[in-house]
């Protein structure tokens, strides 16, 4: 039964490549966050966040206006 299982050494490097890709993306994200200018940080901090209730109200308002126009 175990004679059918062939252990290929070609796939030994896959975990290292995946780790390098994830570490690279993480490093890029952290560096972009650290190198952001103060004005960009202030702009992102002052952006209004939309509440779920507002999303629901916007959705019902648009669907009611669509029904009225038909």
C-alpha positions in Angstrom: 0.0 0.0 0.0 2.7 2.5 0.9 4.6 1.6 -2.3 2.0 3.7 -4.3 2.9 6.8 -2.3 5.7 8.6 -4.0 7.3 11.4 -2.1 8.4 14.1 -4.5 11.1 16.4 -3.4 9.9 18.9 -6.0 7.3 20.3 -3.6 9.6 20.9 -0.6 10.1 24.5 -1.5 6.3 25.4 -1.7 6.0 26.3 2.0 9.0 28.6 1.8 7.6 30.4 -1.2 4.2 30.8 0.4 5.8 32.2 3.6 8.0 34.6 1.6 4.9 35.9 -0.3 2.9 36.4 2.9 5.8 38.0 4.7 6.5 40.3 1.7 2.9 41.5 1.5 2.8 42.0 5.3 6.0 44.0 5.1 4.7 46.2 2.2 1.5 46.9 4.0 3.3 47.9 7.2 5.8 50.1 5.4 3.1 51.9 3.5 1.2 52.5 6.8 4.4 53.8 8.5 5.4 56.0 5.6 2.0 57.7 5.1 2.1 61.5 5.3 0.3 63.3 8.1 -2.2 64.8 5.7 -3.1 61.4 4.4 -3.5 60.0 7.9 -5.7 63.0 8.8 -7.8 62.5 5.7 -8.4 58.8 6.4 -9.1 59.5 10.1 -11.7 62.2 9.2 -13.7 60.0 6.7 -17.2 59.4 7.9 -18.2 55.8 8.5 -21.7 54.8 7.3 -23.8 53.0 9.8 -25.7 49.7 8.9 -29.0 51.5 9.5 -28.0 54.1 7.0 -27.2 51.5 4.4 -30.6 49.9 5.0 -32.4 53.2 4.7 -30.5 54.1 1.5 -31.4 50.7 0.0 -35.1 51.0 0.9 -35.2 54.6 -0.4 -33.7 53.7 -3.7 -36.0 50.7 -4.2 -39.1 52.8 -3.3 -38.1 55.4 -5.8 -37.5 52.7 -8.4 -41.0 51.4 -7.8 -42.5 54.9 -8.0 -40.9 55.5 -11.3 -42.2 52.4 -12.9 
